[in-house]
């Protein structure tokens, strides 16, 4: 049976003879994307929660958590500003609603342990939206590392940079969460994907050191450039470069091992693998039908399947907490000028 049909024939502990009811919290660009993808996957009953009832609002919207919970949603997608994730998720989790929370999990650790306890007590399926773990080339990197193709990893460098005003055409970047400290913005938290997938590839971080500051003329009250060094428990050292400044967008990764090197370029759509044995590069290109939304669709498919099957996802809350701790350590290091031990 196709996945869409499985969703339509929702069962296995959910309300019988009824499609799943989804709650989407927040109606910015990412909330709209998740709603559209849910519809593509056969979810039709979607409630939208937006506390400030202004601007163009979707049909079937409510303006309070109480009103949303009265509709008895099966799961919620938390896609409001970063600093609001945890308090909203906590209230929804107490009602026994499964949680998909956009990255980063939060802007601080405040309330996070309590949310973890609630999710465990209620036996909730949870997922944090690190969609880059679903990129086919990064999944290939993970597979090749697990097979030892490039030997023992000794170092890695990952980068993500793009001019912030270019992110969402037609929007004022100064009003977005990425540019505002009060909403949990800043390049370290907003581009936390690189911190997350590097840890996914290399293991648990041990030490973090960071330089970060507001170096451009962009009008924001957060850091727009960061250089992060991470020593992993396995011995490898990783460097993470993040910025809101580059006019030519860049997203890439290089992993160096004792038997080879891997270089991934997101915008070129390719992964190159060098073998010290053959002295040659092998090139893997993105699938012809691949586009950015494919990653979001794949993570949503997994979340829906796990909710339906009462299973845990591959990126539960605990994974989101681990990446958040590393990001917070980077911010602490930049503020103090000291190495932070995890």
Secondary structure, DSSP 4 states (H G I P E B T S, - for coil): --HHHHHHT--SSS-TTS--EEEEE--SHHHHHHHHHHHHTT--EEEEE-SS--SS--SSEESSHHHHHHT--SEEEE-S-GGGHHHHHHHHHHTT-EEEEESSS-SSSTTHHHHHHHHHHTT--EEEE-GGGG-HHHHHHHHHHHTTTT-SEEEEEEEEE--GGGSSTTS-GGGSGGG-GGGT-SHHHHTTHHHHHHHHHH--EEEEEEEEE--SS---SS--EEEEEEEETTS-EEEEEEES--SS-EEEEEEEETTEEEEEETTTTEEEEEETTTTEEEEEE--TT--HHHHHHHHHHHHHHHHHTT---SS-HHHHHHHHHHHHHHHHHHHHTS-EE-
